[in-house]
Amino acid sequence: MENITKAFGTFKANDNINLNVKKGEIHALLGENGAGKSTLMNILSGLLEPTSGTIRIRGKEVTITNPTVANQLGIGMVHQHFMLIDNFTIAENIILGSEPTNTGVIDYKKAYEEIKAVSDRYGFKIEPDSLVSDISVGMQQRVEIIKTLYRGADLLIFDEPTAVLTPQEIEELIDIMHELVAEGKSIIIITHKLDEIKSVADRCTVIRRGKSIATVDVAEVTSQELADLMVGRSVSFKTPKGPAHPTKPVLKVTDLVVKENRGLEAVKGLSLEVRAGEILGIAGIDGNGQSELLQAITGMRKVESGTVEINGVDMTNKRPRTITENSTGHVPEDRHKYGLVLPLTVAENMAIQTYYKEPISKHGFLNYSVINSHARQLIEEFDVRTPSETIPAGSLSGGNQQKAIIAREIDRNPDLLIVSQPTRGLDVGAIEYIHKRLIEQRDNGKGVLCVSFELDEIFNVSDRIAVMFHGKIVGIVDPKETNEQELGLLMAGVSLEDARSELSNAEKQEGVGAHE
């Protein structure tokens, strides 16, 4: 890609960017939220056309007017927010637009065989008949990868591929990427995760505020150097925090039972407590009941039995508004489905929890000057990168959408803040900022419940860590007294007692080996 510029009105999302990718390499694209990475890749995959600049594939200049042209050139993209149809099966999503036919009728038998061949080849364990609405986020990503491979992609673009994956799933994905490049395919990976770039990429192009800053060999730079290149200043990876001073419980969950979409129990008699002045982190592999637990606490899913108490008041099966009005803030896992109304403006989204209260509305009429000025204040305070508060929320980058939701929820100053995947898809600068804000809430005497698949994040912000497995809590540990190995065993369902004895035996064996 040579001298690529993409302008939206007077705003240049890409400003004269150059990017070259070699056959059989994994090339990382690194930059802050809103730096222009996704825009550049949307141009390459045919979703956007550049204002100026040229694209060459295998030395030949091409014009990519739409995704079909990109597919024909062997370019496939796995988007950060998956492009799947919820009420279609996995197989129907994979073949959509490329259906094999026999005398004018879709040949499902042939489609299933081809999907199974791709799935088996890369070790994807999928059930083609499952509805997309019933599968985990990690599984949806696999479906997206199979979709591009099914169409014969030689250059695969991954946009924030590990944002919602567990450590084990990330390892599996990295193995898959290595297999793909060993076959001669090329990969572009858009990411903010520096350790990921170090473990998987050959070269890395850094973009800052729409311009390409540098292309470096990953083996020759440190994570700190990459972070500083990306943000343009020195960044801290560990958020400083003093000891917690927890007081009364703000959330008390007792013997909670919640079912998932298929009617099976996802949360099985779970009890936990979050106290004012502490952050309780919940670790666990995706699909172990974390989503259903938070949906039940926040009124988005029915509780079968058990109770949810917030600020000493029974909130079991109350409506979401009743729960938020009882001083509860919620940053949901899926920001598009539950966090924002994408066609509404950024300002309207920031007012969406309180639009029916003064001064935002009076006698049923919205006061837009208050809505917009309040949004401008939050945009500045939370560093939401947007040309204006009046553009649709859907046109912000994923990380800036997340900042807008967090700004709205923290601004309401709730006693209990529930956050799920708080920094999904955020760059190191934004992660540093959001972790500070969560710790600040704790220091202001608020209770914070944080669910994350990022173990670094769980260790960084939590005062206590509860590990979920198969809908139950298998152990609650102090982050100062545990490590990733112990949490990994708990996440796999090993009891705390067994995990500790297994690790201490392993240490003894190592000691004996070293002595011998």
Buried (B, 14 or more C-beta within 10 A) or exposed (E): BEBBBBBEEEEBBBBBBEBEBEEBBBBBBBBBBBBBBBBBBBBBBBBBEBBEBEBEBEEEEBEBEEBEBBBEBBBBBBBBBBEBEEEBBBBBBBBEEBBBEEEEEEBBEBBBEBBBEBBEEBEBEBEBEBBBEBBBBBBBBBBBBBBBBBBEBBBBBBBBBBBBBBBBBBEBBBEBBEEBBEEEBBBBBBBBBBEBBBEBBBBBBBBBBBBBBEBBEBEEBEBBEBBBBBBEEEBEBEBEBEEBEBEEBBBBBBEBBBBBEEEEBBBEBBEBBBBBBBBBBBBBBBBBBBBBBBBBBBBBBEBEEBBBBBBEEEBBBBEBEEBBBBBBBBBBBBBBEBBBEBEBBBBBBBBBBBEEEEEBBEEEEEBBEBBBEBBBBBBEEBEBBBBEBBBBBBBBBBBBBBBBBBBBBBBBEBBBBBBBBBBBBBBBBBBBBBBBBBBEBBEEBBBBBBBBBBBBBBBBBBBBBBBBBBBBBBBBBEBEEBEBEBBBBBBEBBEBEEBBEBBEEEEEEEEEEEEE
